[in-house]
Amino acid sequence: MGIRSEGLLLIGPSRSGKTRAVWALLKRLHFQEERKIVALGPKDLKAAVANEWRDRDDDEPDLTSRLRHAGLLFLDDLDTIKFTEAVEETVYDTFEYRLAHGRPVILTLNQSGPELAGRMSTEARGEKIIGRMRESCRVINFG
């Protein structure tokens, strides 16, 4: 088991204020504590994963490194993304690394863990990803 990173997992229906609450927190963390934050919505994450798997550019830090090493990682509406094999592997690797190194993640989801795991192509990997989320994040229910 890794070092507890005390991330946050906000779960609730669409339009319940999860993302707004996180952005208010991120603004404070960035401007008052000068935290390095990487924030990605579902479309941004999917595009970044597709670009990384298609062609690597050595001049820029790769996505895996950015996701692993950000001071704070925010993944918004992660459950609305289409979980391709590449997205699943990237998300799994990110949670494995961040949990092992005590790096916090903030997530917003509309679905519960079992629903999210069921949408992934490999049920075993989905269950592992959900397990890492639970290990590394405090769950806050909205609505």
Secondary structure by P-SEA (a helix, b strand, c coil): cccccbbbbbbccccccaaaaaaaaaaaaaaccccbbbbbcaaaaaaaaaaaaaccccccccaaaaaacccbbbbcccccccccaaaaaaaaaaaaaaaaabbbbbbbbcccaaaaaaacccaaaaaaaaaaaaacbbbbbcc
